Amino acid sequence: MASLGEQLAPHLAMLRRFSRALTGNQEQGDAFVRLTLESIVAAPERFPSDFDPRLALYKNFLEVWTSTDIADVAAPRHADEHAREAIASARLAMIDKVSRQALLLSDVEGFDRRDIGYLLERPADAIEPLIAEARADIERQLKTGVLIIEDEPIIAMDLEAIVRDLGHDVTGIAVTRDEAVREAELRAPGLVLADIQLADDSSGIDAVQDILNEMDVPVIFITAFPERLLTGERPEPAFLITKPFQNATVKTAIAQALFFNQTTVPA
């Protein structure tokens, strides 16, 4: 029989994705995952052995999440990060944490309503209203301009439709690194959706870095190989979408990225 560590290892990358989405920050998100693993190592006998390992891992994570003050976990180190953290805290005060968790667990992590009920310690029939509440908050979110960096035309059109359906504008669609930088210079976006591999074999990561050298803007990466950007061993994205994606996943990721990065809080 596989050891507990072997059972949990395949699920750690996706747990990092979930944790980063909850915190809006790689450093804090990865710190919560480390705390979760430390709690399991300290008391392995308490880890639920009669549940699917992934479900039990997320359950343990959420217990750590609810019992730990986010301000005490890997606080941002730079002045602009402190300012963003203050804005995020104000937004957290406006949006119920449990409804936000329910939406992410459903649309990003793919758990069904029954499993979400177990994870959040709510009746299964209470989950849909929580998700509806979080989606209503998305509808009230501030609108912005979105730059799409994607070299596959069908996917780019799908992303454009999703962005516009949320009420946001599309500032441009780029298929290469140079195009992406040029589009960002012509019209500064409030959010960037970026594929990793672009048309001329240039890198979406490099394109984003060029853009970030000139402006502060939230970024969501889109990739068929998310594990490569969820190692926790180096600077990595806070927001990540896996190809092929569901529309609801993209919408939720956009909402979370803007939730933590827009510089004003609605009255």
RAFENZI-V7743 format. One record per backbone hydrogen bond with DSSP energy under -1.0 kcal/mol. CO is the residue of the C=O (numbers start at 1). NH is the residue of the N-H. If there is no record, write none. Layout:
# RAFENZI-V7743
co,nh
CO,NH
CO,NH
This chain:
# RAFENZI-V7743
co,nh
3,7
4,8
5,9
8,11
9,12
11,15
12,16
13,17
14,18
15,19
16,20
17,21
18,22
19,23
20,24
25,29
26,30
27,31
28,32
29,33
30,34
31,35
32,36
33,37
34,38
35,39
36,40
37,41
38,42
39,43
43,46
44,47
52,56
53,57
54,58
55,59
56,60
57,61
58,62
59,63
60,64
61,65
62,66
69,72
70,73
78,82
79,83
80,84
81,85
82,86
83,87
84,88
85,89
86,90
87,91
88,92
89,93
91,94
91,95
96,100
97,101
98,102
99,103
100,104
101,105
102,106
103,107
104,108
104,109
105,111
112,116
113,117
114,118
115,119
116,120
117,122
123,126
124,127
126,130
127,131
128,132
129,133
130,134
131,135
132,136
133,137
134,138
135,139
136,140
138,141
144,169
145,190
145,191
146,171
147,193
148,174
149,195
152,156
153,157
154,158
155,159
156,160
157,161
158,162
159,163
160,164
161,165
162,166
163,168
164,167
169,146
172,148
174,150
175,199
176,180
177,181
178,182
179,183
180,184
181,185
182,186
183,187
191,147
192,220
193,149
194,222
196,204
198,201
202,198
203,207
204,208
205,209
206,210
207,211
208,212
209,213
211,214
211,215
218,192
220,194
221,241
222,196
223,243
225,228
226,229
227,230
239,221
241,223
246,250
247,251
248,252
249,253
250,254
251,255
252,256
253,257
254,258
255,259
256,260
258,262
